[in-house]
């Protein structure tokens, strides 16, 4: 997994270098995300027939982006994201690196729409204060799409992100025998402010 992350960082640096040589730019971004993860299945409660649904919570993100093109543009990003989902008795926290690869179209001078795949690398997960080591896939793919407005070098965008497939994390209960599981796939609204350098 470290090789995948390192390769992604090198690719990102190369894209920034090419853009700088061609007069295009990169910048910084950050903001808030309203997140819910998937269902929580508690093996210690055999009576419960339905999974426990999450309640949304606010997290944050910050990172870098590049931008290349004119009316039609390509915008790769590398973003650290911290999310939290609340369940009846506990909270699930996750930190991850997101790498959206977005294609967009400008319209009416200041506005744009965009979309594309988003690679996700899970750095750390925690449920009710317990670190979770067993995540099925540390690298997953999701989808980003949204709208934005850019006035000179300042941009604001609102997007929706959804994972393509379930990605379960499993962990042992207090007695060391019961196994519970939680779907780490995020579903989130993301509000970002960006500055193009």
Backbone as ProteinMPNN parsed JSONL, in Angstrom:
{"seq_chain_A": "XXXXXXXXXXXXXXXXXXXXXXXXXXXXXXXXXXXXXXXXXXXXXXXXXXXXXXXXXXXXXXXXXXXXXXXXXXXXXXXXXXXXXXXXXXXXXXXXXXXXXXXXXXXXXXXXXXXXXXXXXXXXXXXXXXXXXXXXXXXXXXXXXXXXXXXXXXXXXXXXXXXXXXXXXXXXXXXXXXXXXXXXXXXXXXXXXXXXX", "coords_chain_A": {"N_chain_A": [[0.816, -1.204, 0.0], [2.006, 1.203, 0.708], [3.644, 1.676, -1.468], [1.763, 2.236, -3.46], [0.672, 4.659, -2.525], [2.996, 6.258, -2.554], [3.601, 6.208, -5.306], [1.327, 7.533, -6.258], [1.733, 10.091, -5.107], [4.095, 10.882, -6.428], [3.167, 10.943, -9.086], [1.31, 12.992, -8.841], [3.019, 15.156, -8.211], [4.443, 15.297, -10.621], [2.376, 16.024, -12.415], [1.784, 18.569, -11.388], [4.2, 19.867, -11.996], [4.258, 19.766, -14.824], [2.009, 21.311, -15.369], [2.806, 23.765, -14.317], [4.861, 24.425, -16.066], [3.4, 24.809, -18.368], [2.0, 27.065, -17.887], [-0.199, 26.751, -16.294], [-1.863, 26.154, -13.131], [-1.606, 25.316, -9.596], [-3.031, 24.708, -6.368], [-4.316, 25.314, -3.028], [-6.728, 23.74, -0.9], [-9.618, 23.436, 1.232], [-12.063, 22.503, 3.719], [-15.381, 21.609, 4.834], [-17.069, 18.497, 5.494], [-20.079, 16.67, 5.322], [-20.82, 13.699, 6.601], [-21.713, 10.215, 6.274], [-21.109, 6.868, 7.133], [-21.358, 3.367, 6.241], [-23.671, 0.711, 7.256], [-23.777, -0.716, 10.593], [-23.045, -3.796, 11.938], [-23.752, -5.731, 14.626], [-22.484, -8.434, 16.189], [-22.914, -9.417, 18.72], [-25.5, -9.086, 19.327], [-27.869, -11.01, 18.648], [-30.584, -10.817, 18.353], [-31.201, -8.537, 17.035], [-32.384, -7.841, 13.961], [-32.05, -6.108, 11.874], [-29.518, -4.033, 10.438], [-27.631, -1.474, 12.113], [-28.241, 1.827, 11.388], [-26.25, 4.635, 10.344], [-25.804, 7.925, 11.799], [-25.423, 11.123, 10.439], [-22.473, 13.221, 10.526], [-20.279, 16.038, 11.027], [-17.223, 16.517, 9.371], [-13.829, 17.227, 8.322], [-11.592, 18.497, 5.736], [-8.5, 18.911, 3.916], [-6.087, 19.973, 1.488], [-4.248, 19.616, -1.634], [-4.494, 20.75, -5.05], [-4.472, 20.456, -8.618], [-4.83, 22.195, -11.733], [-5.749, 22.058, -15.087], [-6.269, 23.235, -18.32], [-8.927, 24.852, -20.24], [-11.998, 25.881, -21.04], [-12.927, 23.276, -20.869], [-11.675, 21.286, -18.367], [-9.092, 19.571, -16.485], [-8.777, 18.309, -13.247], [-6.868, 17.183, -10.894], [-6.668, 16.03, -7.502], [-5.306, 15.905, -4.171], [-6.13, 14.961, -1.083], [-6.431, 15.169, 2.417], [-8.713, 13.641, 4.553], [-10.954, 13.715, 7.26], [-13.393, 11.862, 8.844], [-16.542, 11.212, 10.534], [-18.972, 9.079, 11.889], [-21.97, 8.69, 13.635], [-23.366, 6.239, 15.722], [-25.917, 4.42, 17.558], [-24.748, 3.724, 20.064], [-22.066, 4.374, 19.872], [-19.23, 5.862, 18.105], [-17.866, 6.038, 14.807], [-14.759, 6.66, 13.499], [-12.727, 7.91, 10.881], [-9.724, 8.361, 9.049], [-8.409, 9.397, 5.986], [-6.754, 9.357, 2.764], [-7.713, 11.047, -0.06], [-7.948, 10.946, -3.588], [-9.25, 12.507, -5.919], [-9.954, 12.47, -9.423], [-10.807, 14.646, -11.524], [-12.935, 15.816, -14.152], [-14.046, 18.713, -15.718], [-16.441, 21.246, -16.794], [-16.633, 24.584, -17.761], [-19.066, 27.203, -17.459], [-21.146, 30.063, -18.187], [-19.193, 31.944, -17.507], [-18.225, 32.159, -14.669], [-18.987, 29.754, -13.459], [-18.973, 26.153, -12.949], [-19.273, 22.643, -13.702], [-18.516, 19.345, -12.606], [-16.971, 16.088, -12.471], [-15.958, 12.715, -11.616], [-13.799, 9.824, -10.991], [-12.776, 8.847, -7.654], [-10.02, 8.014, -5.835], [-9.438, 6.261, -2.837], [-7.557, 6.014, 0.084], [-7.319, 4.376, 3.03], [-6.164, 5.555, 6.047], [-6.41, 5.409, 8.87], [-8.641, 3.903, 11.205], [-11.236, 3.976, 13.655], [-13.344, 2.705, 16.154], [-15.52, 3.524, 18.611], [-13.388, 4.241, 20.296], [-11.644, 2.13, 19.866], [-9.016, 0.976, 17.945], [-9.191, -0.109, 14.581], [-7.976, -2.768, 12.796], [-8.52, -4.552, 10.748], [-9.479, -3.944, 7.814], [-11.251, -4.515, 4.906], [-10.54, -3.605, 2.244], [-7.951, -1.421, 1.789], [-7.547, 0.434, -0.174], [-9.869, 1.975, -2.181], [-12.413, 2.787, -4.65], [-14.357, 5.579, -5.494], [-16.985, 7.903, -6.405], [-17.07, 11.246, -7.405], [-19.037, 14.15, -7.849], [-20.156, 17.422, -8.786], [-20.836, 20.987, -8.356], [-19.414, 24.214, -9.006], [-18.078, 27.509, -8.28], [-15.979, 30.023, -9.508], [-14.18, 32.848, -8.806], [-11.928, 34.873, -10.003], [-9.052, 33.857, -8.461], [-10.132, 32.45, -6.414], [-12.11, 29.774, -5.363], [-15.22, 28.059, -4.857], [-16.78, 25.07, -4.094], [-19.35, 22.561, -4.199], [-19.893, 19.248, -3.606], [-20.874, 15.805, -4.155], [-20.028, 12.695, -2.771], [-19.598, 9.228, -3.214], [-18.952, 5.874, -2.346], [-18.226, 3.068, -4.47], [-18.593, 0.331, -3.839], [-19.336, -1.905, -1.066], [-17.212, -1.816, 1.794], [-15.943, -3.51, 4.198], [-15.031, -3.229, 7.647], [-13.771, -5.213, 10.18], [-13.966, -6.203, 13.63], [-13.084, -7.341, 16.932], [-15.142, -8.106, 19.752], [-15.47, -7.19, 23.298], [-15.039, -9.584, 24.666], [-13.289, -10.919, 23.072], [-14.079, -12.818, 21.272], [-16.515, -12.466, 19.839], [-17.359, -11.129, 16.703], [-17.771, -8.061, 15.183], [-18.937, -5.9, 12.548], [-18.458, -3.168, 10.237], [-19.509, -1.006, 7.653], [-17.258, 0.77, 5.848], [-17.55, 2.444, 3.736], [-17.897, 5.68, 2.477], [-20.495, 8.161, 2.357], [-20.98, 11.294, 1.341], [-21.472, 14.87, 1.608], [-19.6, 17.507, 0.388], [-18.117, 20.518, 1.078], [-16.065, 22.944, -0.202], [-13.422, 25.379, -0.096], [-11.183, 27.001, -2.219], [-7.898, 28.043, -3.273], [-6.24, 29.192, -6.006], [-2.95, 29.18, -7.02]], "CA_chain_A": [[0.0, 0.0, 0.0], [2.87, 2.385, 0.739], [4.105, 1.909, -2.847], [0.662, 2.872, -4.184], [0.6, 6.054, -2.082], [4.185, 6.939, -3.06], [3.412, 6.384, -6.751], [0.33, 8.594, -6.422], [2.354, 11.378, -4.794], [5.02, 11.222, -7.515], [2.343, 11.313, -10.236], [0.736, 14.297, -8.538], [4.094, 16.138, -8.353], [4.717, 15.419, -12.051], [1.286, 16.795, -13.017], [1.978, 19.963, -10.986], [5.341, 20.389, -12.722], [3.826, 19.968, -16.208], [1.085, 22.444, -15.393], [3.555, 24.996, -14.087], [5.58, 24.72, -17.293], [2.45, 25.213, -19.401], [1.298, 28.259, -17.455], [-1.355, 26.418, -15.474], [-1.479, 26.269, -11.737], [-2.097, 24.437, -8.556], [-3.421, 25.504, -5.216], [-4.683, 24.682, -1.778], [-8.165, 23.715, -0.657], [-10.026, 22.891, 2.525], [-13.475, 22.74, 3.999], [-16.157, 20.719, 5.699], [-17.837, 17.451, 4.845], [-21.132, 16.037, 6.108], [-20.514, 12.317, 6.25], [-22.203, 8.996, 6.916], [-20.561, 5.621, 6.628], [-22.391, 2.351, 6.053], [-24.339, 0.101, 8.394], [-23.014, -1.396, 11.624], [-23.622, -5.095, 12.285], [-23.215, -6.131, 15.922], [-22.689, -9.881, 16.322], [-23.293, -9.749, 20.094], [-26.938, -8.886, 19.489], [-28.499, -11.837, 17.617], [-32.009, -10.482, 18.208], [-31.321, -7.42, 16.097], [-32.445, -8.385, 12.601], [-31.616, -5.084, 10.924], [-28.27, -3.354, 10.763], [-27.791, -0.15, 12.7], [-27.947, 2.874, 10.409], [-25.471, 5.724, 10.927], [-26.265, 9.307, 11.787], [-24.381, 11.947, 9.841], [-21.691, 14.103, 11.371], [-19.43, 16.951, 10.259], [-15.778, 16.313, 9.405], [-13.079, 18.28, 7.624], [-10.612, 18.065, 4.755], [-7.596, 19.926, 3.378], [-5.153, 19.349, 0.572], [-3.715, 20.292, -2.811], [-5.122, 20.412, -6.32], [-3.923, 21.019, -9.832], [-5.87, 22.515, -12.708], [-5.199, 22.171, -16.427], [-7.28, 23.352, -19.357], [-9.7, 26.08, -20.343], [-13.426, 25.642, -20.815], [-12.935, 21.909, -20.352], [-10.461, 21.218, -17.556], [-8.767, 18.394, -15.683], [-8.434, 18.783, -11.908], [-6.512, 16.156, -9.914], [-6.565, 16.522, -6.131], [-4.814, 15.02, -3.126], [-6.807, 15.573, 0.057], [-6.589, 14.443, 3.68], [-10.094, 13.767, 5.001], [-11.314, 13.106, 8.541], [-14.84, 11.707, 8.904], [-17.1, 10.604, 11.732], [-20.369, 8.675, 11.814], [-22.485, 8.346, 14.957], [-24.338, 5.161, 15.861], [-26.657, 4.559, 18.81], [-23.919, 3.586, 21.254], [-20.651, 4.655, 19.634], [-18.888, 6.638, 16.912], [-16.838, 5.48, 13.929], [-13.922, 7.73, 12.956], [-11.828, 7.436, 9.828], [-8.863, 9.311, 8.355], [-8.062, 8.807, 4.698], [-6.266, 10.197, 1.677], [-8.554, 10.976, -1.252], [-7.319, 11.457, -4.812], [-10.21, 12.648, -7.019], [-9.455, 12.8, -10.762], [-12.034, 15.28, -11.992], [-13.044, 16.522, -15.428], [-15.108, 19.688, -15.57], [-16.806, 22.157, -17.88], [-17.016, 25.923, -17.314], [-20.176, 27.84, -18.155], [-21.522, 31.378, -17.671], [-17.959, 32.609, -17.074], [-17.721, 31.86, -13.334], [-19.517, 28.505, -12.917], [-18.51, 24.914, -13.547], [-19.736, 21.354, -13.21], [-17.392, 18.422, -12.699], [-17.186, 14.745, -11.948], [-14.899, 11.758, -11.911], [-13.517, 8.841, -9.941], [-11.974, 9.273, -6.511], [-9.312, 6.934, -5.16], [-9.449, 6.475, -1.393], [-6.639, 5.179, 0.846], [-7.655, 4.501, 4.448], [-4.986, 5.667, 6.907], [-6.694, 4.972, 10.226], [-10.048, 3.777, 11.567], [-11.446, 3.779, 15.085], [-14.745, 2.558, 16.534], [-15.727, 3.62, 20.059], [-12.092, 4.295, 20.946], [-10.843, 0.949, 19.548], [-8.434, 1.017, 16.599], [-9.595, -1.246, 13.755], [-6.889, -3.155, 11.896], [-8.982, -5.428, 9.675], [-10.319, -3.315, 6.797], [-11.196, -5.405, 3.744], [-9.748, -2.969, 1.191], [-7.434, -0.115, 2.201], [-7.692, 1.32, -1.324], [-11.153, 1.79, -2.849], [-12.748, 3.8, -5.652], [-15.677, 6.174, -5.373], [-17.381, 8.85, -7.439], [-17.319, 12.644, -7.032], [-19.595, 15.068, -8.846], [-20.659, 18.611, -8.12], [-20.858, 22.289, -9.027], [-18.516, 25.166, -8.38], [-18.0, 28.885, -8.773], [-14.636, 30.562, -9.386], [-14.037, 34.282, -9.036], [-10.486, 35.049, -10.069], [-8.31, 32.679, -7.995], [-10.848, 31.824, -5.298], [-13.177, 28.883, -5.807], [-16.08, 27.378, -3.887], [-17.539, 24.008, -4.759], [-20.155, 21.631, -3.411], [-19.918, 17.977, -4.329], [-21.342, 14.592, -3.485], [-19.117, 11.566, -2.959], [-20.153, 7.927, -2.83], [-18.15, 4.71, -2.681], [-18.886, 2.166, -5.415], [-18.943, -0.971, -3.267], [-19.145, -2.012, 0.369], [-15.847, -2.096, 2.245], [-16.181, -3.785, 5.603], [-13.999, -3.351, 8.669], [-14.208, -6.143, 11.22], [-13.239, -6.067, 14.89], [-13.525, -8.256, 17.977], [-15.793, -7.524, 20.918], [-14.713, -7.16, 24.545], [-14.653, -10.926, 25.096], [-12.29, -11.432, 22.151], [-14.621, -13.877, 20.415], [-17.555, -11.95, 18.951], [-16.862, -10.255, 15.644], [-18.718, -7.108, 14.633], [-18.41, -5.319, 11.32], [-19.012, -1.876, 9.859], [-19.22, -0.632, 6.272], [-16.484, 2.017, 5.886], [-17.786, 3.227, 2.523], [-18.516, 6.955, 2.834], [-21.442, 8.912, 1.541], [-20.808, 12.607, 1.957], [-21.522, 16.165, 0.928], [-18.309, 18.145, 0.645], [-18.062, 21.941, 0.77], [-14.64, 23.324, -0.211], [-12.938, 26.674, -0.565], [-9.861, 26.763, -2.803], [-7.109, 29.188, -3.727], [-5.356, 28.831, -7.111], [-1.734, 30.002, -6.946]], "C_chain_A": [[0.859, 1.268, 0.0], [3.375, 2.708, -0.654], [3.034, 2.6, -3.674], [0.58, 4.353, -3.829], [1.789, 6.845, -2.623], [4.087, 7.194, -4.552], [2.414, 7.501, -7.03], [0.91, 9.974, -6.156], [3.312, 11.825, -5.897], [4.266, 11.648, -8.775], [1.755, 12.707, -10.046], [1.788, 15.399, -8.709], [4.437, 16.367, -9.818], [3.652, 16.27, -12.745], [1.431, 18.275, -12.673], [3.103, 20.609, -11.786], [4.977, 20.689, -14.176], [2.915, 21.187, -16.304], [1.822, 23.762, -15.214], [4.309, 25.405, -15.35], [4.649, 25.218, -18.39], [1.617, 26.419, -18.979], [0.044, 27.975, -16.657], [-0.914, 26.351, -14.031], [-1.967, 25.161, -10.852], [-2.434, 25.308, -7.362], [-3.759, 24.652, -4.018], [-6.196, 24.734, -1.609], [-8.435, 23.145, 0.723], [-11.489, 23.169, 2.733], [-14.068, 21.692, 4.907], [-16.847, 19.646, 4.871], [-18.863, 16.889, 5.833], [-21.174, 14.581, 5.681], [-21.401, 11.308, 6.969], [-21.473, 7.823, 6.287], [-21.696, 4.624, 6.51], [-22.928, 1.795, 7.359], [-23.356, -0.599, 9.325], [-23.755, -2.668, 12.011], [-22.965, -5.589, 13.569], [-23.51, -7.605, 16.167], [-23.126, -10.277, 17.725], [-24.781, -9.572, 20.344], [-27.679, -9.685, 18.426], [-29.969, -11.518, 17.403], [-32.205, -9.387, 17.167], [-31.275, -7.954, 14.663], [-31.946, -7.389, 11.572], [-30.305, -4.468, 11.386], [-28.577, -1.974, 11.333], [-27.348, 0.905, 11.702], [-27.176, 4.014, 11.071], [-26.226, 7.052, 10.905], [-25.108, 10.157, 11.277], [-23.693, 12.836, 10.848], [-20.772, 14.937, 10.487], [-17.965, 16.599, 10.471], [-15.089, 17.436, 8.656], [-12.121, 17.662, 6.625], [-9.717, 19.238, 4.369], [-6.6, 19.224, 2.462], [-4.724, 20.253, -0.563], [-4.517, 19.903, -4.038], [-4.33, 21.033, -7.46], [-5.057, 21.3, -10.801], [-5.234, 22.756, -14.063], [-6.345, 22.255, -17.422], [-7.987, 24.683, -19.32], [-11.156, 25.836, -20.01], [-13.669, 24.219, -20.313], [-11.616, 21.726, -19.616], [-10.339, 19.875, -16.844], [-8.251, 18.884, -14.339], [-8.139, 17.603, -10.983], [-6.337, 16.782, -8.527], [-5.922, 15.465, -5.247], [-5.225, 15.646, -1.8], [-6.792, 14.633, 1.259], [-7.994, 14.705, 4.196], [-10.281, 13.054, 6.332], [-12.836, 13.066, 8.63], [-15.257, 11.059, 10.221], [-18.555, 10.271, 11.468], [-20.811, 8.229, 13.198], [-23.518, 7.239, 14.851], [-24.993, 5.287, 17.229], [-25.745, 4.593, 20.031], [-22.47, 4.014, 21.072], [-20.483, 5.497, 18.379], [-17.797, 5.922, 16.136], [-16.083, 6.642, 13.306], [-12.976, 7.141, 11.926], [-11.022, 8.606, 9.277], [-8.4, 8.632, 7.072], [-7.443, 9.851, 3.774], [-7.178, 9.976, 0.481], [-7.799, 11.576, -2.427], [-8.352, 11.492, -5.934], [-9.506, 13.04, -8.316], [-10.648, 13.341, -11.545], [-11.873, 15.903, -13.374], [-14.234, 17.455, -15.308], [-15.324, 20.535, -16.805], [-17.224, 23.487, -17.268], [-18.206, 26.421, -18.12], [-20.521, 29.153, -17.462], [-20.371, 32.074, -16.953], [-17.422, 32.139, -15.719], [-18.057, 30.457, -12.83], [-18.932, 27.293, -13.632], [-19.222, 23.718, -12.939], [-18.6, 20.357, -13.442], [-17.774, 17.059, -12.142], [-16.012, 13.855, -12.297], [-14.677, 10.795, -10.772], [-12.673, 9.444, -8.83], [-11.353, 8.05, -5.858], [-9.233, 7.267, -3.675], [-8.487, 5.489, -0.735], [-6.9, 5.414, 2.33], [-6.377, 4.485, 5.271], [-5.262, 5.06, 8.273], [-8.2, 4.902, 10.438], [-10.154, 3.473, 13.049], [-12.935, 3.696, 15.366], [-14.846, 2.536, 18.043], [-14.4, 3.55, 20.811], [-11.185, 3.116, 20.665], [-10.33, 1.067, 18.119], [-8.814, -0.256, 15.848], [-8.485, -1.541, 12.758], [-7.378, -3.902, 10.667], [-9.979, -4.709, 8.76], [-10.144, -4.114, 5.517], [-10.307, -4.85, 2.642], [-9.273, -1.605, 1.685], [-7.542, 0.906, 1.074], [-9.005, 0.99, -2.027], [-11.367, 2.92, -3.849], [-14.174, 4.281, -5.418], [-15.94, 7.117, -6.528], [-17.625, 10.203, -6.808], [-18.041, 13.338, -8.165], [-20.192, 16.261, -8.122], [-20.639, 19.841, -9.0], [-19.928, 23.23, -8.278], [-18.638, 26.543, -8.984], [-16.576, 29.372, -8.512], [-14.653, 32.04, -9.728], [-12.558, 34.596, -8.881], [-9.812, 33.78, -9.539], [-8.989, 31.963, -6.836], [-12.001, 30.989, -5.839], [-13.954, 28.318, -4.628], [-16.8, 26.279, -4.639], [-18.259, 23.136, -3.745], [-20.273, 20.359, -4.217], [-20.494, 16.873, -3.467], [-20.354, 13.478, -3.792], [-19.786, 10.3, -2.455], [-19.191, 6.833, -3.248], [-18.926, 3.781, -3.597], [-19.363, 0.87, -4.773], [-18.684, -0.971, -1.768], [-17.692, -2.347, 0.687], [-15.889, -2.269, 3.759], [-14.899, -3.777, 6.429], [-14.562, -4.276, 9.74], [-13.364, -5.948, 12.471], [-13.872, -6.976, 15.93], [-14.167, -7.486, 19.122], [-14.917, -7.621, 22.147], [-14.244, -8.55, 24.987], [-13.646, -11.585, 24.159], [-12.792, -12.487, 21.194], [-15.621, -13.338, 19.404], [-16.956, -10.979, 17.945], [-18.0, -9.364, 15.16], [-18.109, -6.523, 13.367], [-19.154, -4.032, 10.987], [-18.595, -1.587, 8.418], [-18.526, 0.725, 6.283], [-16.726, 2.906, 4.671], [-18.477, 4.546, 2.875], [-19.581, 7.4, 1.834], [-21.43, 10.316, 2.129], [-21.034, 13.771, 1.007], [-20.274, 16.921, 1.35], [-18.362, 19.603, 0.177], [-16.618, 22.412, 0.896], [-14.455, 24.769, -0.655], [-11.515, 26.449, -1.055], [-9.218, 28.073, -3.234], [-6.118, 28.694, -4.779], [-4.147, 29.76, -7.08], [-1.229, 30.381, -8.334]], "O_chain_A": [[0.504, 2.272, -0.617], [3.524, 3.88, -1.0], [3.348, 3.457, -4.5], [0.438, 5.203, -4.708], [1.623, 7.97, -3.095], [4.447, 8.273, -5.021], [2.622, 8.319, -7.926], [0.621, 10.922, -6.886], [3.342, 13.001, -6.261], [4.667, 12.594, -9.453], [1.711, 13.503, -10.984], [1.498, 16.45, -9.28], [4.693, 17.501, -10.223], [3.976, 17.133, -13.562], [1.235, 19.139, -13.528], [2.986, 21.759, -12.208], [5.342, 21.739, -14.705], [3.045, 21.996, -17.223], [1.508, 24.755, -15.871], [4.39, 26.59, -15.672], [5.076, 25.98, -19.257], [0.636, 26.759, -19.641], [-0.714, 28.901, -16.37], [0.274, 26.477, -13.733], [-2.632, 24.217, -11.278], [-2.152, 26.506, -7.355], [-3.523, 23.444, -3.993], [-6.86, 25.645, -2.105], [-7.594, 22.462, 1.307], [-12.09, 23.971, 2.018], [-13.368, 20.991, 5.638], [-17.169, 19.855, 3.701], [-18.566, 16.665, 7.006], [-21.52, 14.266, 4.543], [-21.791, 11.513, 8.119], [-21.248, 7.784, 5.078], [-22.863, 4.984, 6.662], [-22.672, 2.34, 8.433], [-22.27, -1.014, 8.922], [-24.933, -2.632, 12.364], [-21.76, -5.837, 13.597], [-24.67, -7.983, 16.334], [-23.66, -11.37, 17.91], [-25.274, -9.866, 21.432], [-28.083, -9.125, 17.408], [-30.544, -11.903, 16.385], [-33.24, -9.32, 16.504], [-30.245, -8.458, 14.213], [-31.469, -7.783, 10.508], [-30.026, -4.395, 12.583], [-29.63, -1.391, 11.074], [-26.213, 0.881, 11.226], [-27.422, 4.328, 12.236], [-27.144, 7.264, 10.113], [-23.954, 9.933, 11.642], [-24.255, 13.168, 11.892], [-20.519, 14.584, 9.335], [-17.519, 16.407, 11.602], [-15.692, 18.475, 8.387], [-11.865, 16.458, 6.655], [-10.111, 20.4, 4.476], [-6.306, 18.04, 2.632], [-4.817, 21.478, -0.481], [-5.15, 18.847, -4.063], [-3.61, 22.014, -7.275], [-6.128, 20.702, -10.698], [-4.301, 23.549, -14.19], [-7.277, 21.452, -17.38], [-7.694, 25.537, -18.483], [-11.513, 25.614, -18.853], [-14.511, 23.99, -19.444], [-10.552, 21.983, -20.18], [-11.316, 19.157, -16.632], [-7.393, 19.765, -14.282], [-9.054, 17.073, -10.352], [-5.908, 17.93, -8.407], [-5.988, 14.272, -5.544], [-4.741, 16.716, -1.429], [-7.101, 13.448, 1.135], [-8.425, 15.856, 4.271], [-9.822, 11.926, 6.511], [-13.497, 14.097, 8.51], [-14.45, 10.448, 10.921], [-19.29, 11.074, 10.894], [-20.105, 7.471, 13.862], [-24.421, 7.284, 14.015], [-24.646, 6.192, 17.989], [-25.948, 5.404, 20.934], [-21.712, 4.016, 22.041], [-21.45, 5.807, 17.683], [-16.919, 5.283, 16.716], [-16.68, 7.506, 12.664], [-12.488, 6.021, 12.077], [-11.552, 9.697, 9.063], [-8.045, 7.453, 7.068], [-7.59, 11.056, 3.977], [-7.388, 8.839, 0.059], [-7.102, 12.581, -2.287], [-8.349, 10.623, -6.805], [-8.575, 13.845, -8.305], [-11.402, 12.58, -12.151], [-10.821, 16.442, -13.716], [-15.305, 17.051, -14.854], [-14.512, 20.545, -17.731], [-18.063, 23.527, -16.368], [-18.346, 26.111, -19.303], [-20.221, 29.333, -16.282], [-20.563, 32.711, -15.918], [-16.256, 31.753, -15.635], [-17.459, 30.009, -11.852], [-18.459, 27.389, -14.765], [-19.71, 23.773, -11.811], [-17.813, 20.517, -14.375], [-18.771, 16.911, -11.436], [-15.186, 14.183, -13.149], [-15.288, 10.923, -9.71], [-11.951, 10.419, -9.036], [-12.059, 7.159, -5.386], [-8.992, 8.414, -3.3], [-8.578, 4.281, -0.958], [-6.721, 6.527, 2.827], [-5.6, 3.532, 5.209], [-4.453, 4.286, 8.785], [-8.948, 5.732, 9.921], [-9.295, 2.809, 13.629], [-13.708, 4.52, 14.875], [-14.316, 1.633, 18.69], [-14.297, 2.881, 21.839], [-10.06, 3.081, 21.165], [-11.115, 1.238, 17.187], [-8.767, -1.35, 16.409], [-8.098, -0.676, 11.972], [-6.707, -3.885, 9.635], [-11.19, -4.857, 8.923], [-9.018, -4.365, 5.088], [-9.415, -5.546, 2.155], [-10.09, -0.729, 1.969], [-7.62, 2.108, 1.33], [-9.225, -0.153, -2.426], [-10.603, 3.884, -3.89], [-15.079, 3.483, -5.174], [-15.202, 7.128, -7.514], [-18.309, 10.303, -5.79], [-17.697, 13.138, -9.33], [-20.673, 16.142, -6.995], [-20.454, 19.76, -10.215], [-19.686, 23.07, -7.081], [-19.222, 26.726, -10.052], [-16.031, 29.161, -7.429], [-15.089, 32.434, -10.81], [-12.013, 34.585, -7.777], [-9.993, 32.714, -10.127], [-8.467, 30.968, -6.333], [-12.774, 31.454, -6.677], [-13.41, 28.126, -3.541], [-17.369, 26.521, -5.703], [-17.836, 22.995, -2.598], [-20.699, 20.38, -5.372], [-20.59, 16.981, -2.245], [-19.898, 13.332, -4.926], [-20.447, 10.294, -1.417], [-18.671, 6.847, -4.363], [-20.152, 3.71, -3.514], [-20.427, 0.362, -5.127], [-17.918, -0.154, -1.257], [-17.03, -3.069, -0.058], [-15.872, -1.291, 4.506], [-13.845, -4.24, 5.993], [-15.711, -4.126, 10.153], [-12.193, -5.574, 12.389], [-15.044, -7.338, 15.827], [-13.781, -6.355, 19.421], [-13.773, -8.07, 22.074], [-13.187, -8.686, 25.604], [-13.194, -12.698, 24.427], [-12.022, -13.004, 20.383], [-15.579, -13.714, 18.233], [-16.149, -10.118, 18.296], [-19.062, -9.854, 14.775], [-16.904, -6.638, 13.141], [-20.299, -3.826, 11.387], [-17.471, -1.885, 8.015], [-19.126, 1.724, 6.68], [-16.17, 4.001, 4.584], [-19.534, 4.536, 3.507], [-19.555, 7.057, 0.652], [-21.822, 10.514, 3.279], [-20.823, 13.678, -0.202], [-19.935, 16.966, 2.532], [-18.624, 19.873, -0.995], [-16.013, 22.297, 1.962], [-15.213, 25.3, -1.466], [-10.726, 25.782, -0.386], [-9.893, 29.063, -3.517], [-5.253, 27.871, -4.479], [-4.296, 30.981, -7.109], [-0.216, 31.07, -8.455]]}, "name": "protein", "num_of_chains": 1, "seq": "XXXXXXXXXXXXXXXXXXXXXXXXXXXXXXXXXXXXXXXXXXXXXXXXXXXXXXXXXXXXXXXXXXXXXXXXXXXXXXXXXXXXXXXXXXXXXXXXXXXXXXXXXXXXXXXXXXXXXXXXXXXXXXXXXXXXXXXXXXXXXXXXXXXXXXXXXXXXXXXXXXXXXXXXXXXXXXXXXXXXXXXXXXXXXXXXXXXXX"}
